[in-house]
């Protein structure tokens, strides 16, 4: 019996890091639940992100313990609370600068 293949290309690291999301001229903040080289899961998003923001693009700023990185991102998931523990927002990083990705990779490797 075949099992569904994992669609993620990058391993996720469970991290509670502060973020600021800029989307459509508004600011949202909170803490991540996990981060990978491909994106992040955002917990505690304040104010809550409306469902109509799904697929929108914005900018995310992550505080990585003394190093701040800023990247373009796309909203790929908005949890509604119908599934327990999935009330956050998933973002995919877009067109990231190789220098920024190196900083993120170095940070994640220290956390594994």
Secondary structure as UniProt FT lines:
FT   STRAND          13..14
FT   STRAND          18..23
FT   TURN            24..25
FT   STRAND          26..35
FT   STRAND          39..46
FT   HELIX           51..53
FT   TURN            54..55
FT   STRAND          57..64
FT   TURN            65..66
FT   STRAND          67..78
FT   TURN            84..85
FT   STRAND          89..94
FT   HELIX           98..111
//
